[in-house]
């Protein structure tokens, strides 16, 4: 885990996240905690002093860059070529005709069930 609110170069005003009740002391006590793998996708974190939400803490604002990985598909440089000339051979013709008959009979059997 990485604490990412204290590692950016900002003015002290933008690092302070808490003001004491007397209004004189400011401190840096609020942080953001991120996973170490995604620490590089957080480019900036600082406090927002102008928000009015009824607390003595300031809002801590961070920017996040969404990095989406994508898969590159290889272009098939050598596509498989079919030997169309073999379709004229008598053995291939008879095998194809038998296959066609088997498919027709199996369709008829499915239709009866």
N, C-alpha and C positions, 0 to 999 in steps of 0.2 A: 504494500500500500504506500501511496505517496501523498504527503500533505502539500497541496498545490497553491495555497493562498499566500504563502510567505516567500515564494521563489521568483516572483516577478518584480522588476525594477519600477516601482511607483513612488510617488511622493508619500510622505508619512500620513497625510490626510486620507489618502485612498487605501492605506493599510489598516487604519484604526477601525475596529468593529464594535467597540463598547465605550460608552461614556458613563462616568461615575455619577451618582446622584447630585453631587455638588457642582457638576458641570465643568470642573477644572481638569480632571484626569481622563485621558483617553487611553485605550489599551487595545492590543491586538490579541483577542482571545478566541475568536470564531474562525474556523478553518474549513476547508473542503478536503475530503479524503477520497482519493481515486485509486482504482486498480493500477498497478504498475504497468500493465500492458497498454492501457489506454491513456497513460499520462501524457504522451506526445500529442494527443488529440485535443488537449485543453490549452489553448494559446494564451489565455488571460483570465485572471481572477482579481476582482477588487471590490471594495465596499461602496455602497450607495448611501450617502449621508442624507439625502433629501427626502427619503421615504418616511411617511408619518404613519406608524402602525401601533403606537401606544407602548413602545418598549424602549429600554435604554440600549438595546443592541441595534446596530446598523445592518441593513440587508447586504448579504455577500452575493455578488453577481459574477458568474463565470461564463465564458464563451466555450462552446464545444463544436469541434469540426467533426462531422460524421464521415468516416472513411469506410466505404463499402467495397468489399473485395468482389471481384467477378472472375468467372472461369473463362479462360480463353479456349476456344475450340480450335483444334488443329484442322487446317484445311487439308482435305484428302488429296494429296498430290498425285497419287497413283490409284485412280479408281479401278475397281475390279471389272475387267472386260469379259463379256459373255461370248462364248463361241457359238454364234448363231448358225454357223454352217453345219453343226452336228444335228440340228433339228431336221435335216433332210435325210439322215441315215435311217434305214428301215427298223433297226433295233430301238432307237429312240422313239420313233413313231409308234411302234407297238406298245412300248412301255407307257407312253403318254395316253394311248387309247385305253389301256387297262386301268390306269389311274383314274381316267375320266369315268369309266364304268363303275368303279368302286365308289367314287364320290356320289354318283347318281343313286346307286342302291342304298348307300348310307343315308342319303337325304330322304328317300322314300320310307326307310325304316323309322326315322325320326318323326316323320309326318304321321305314321300310324299310331305311335305311342301317345 
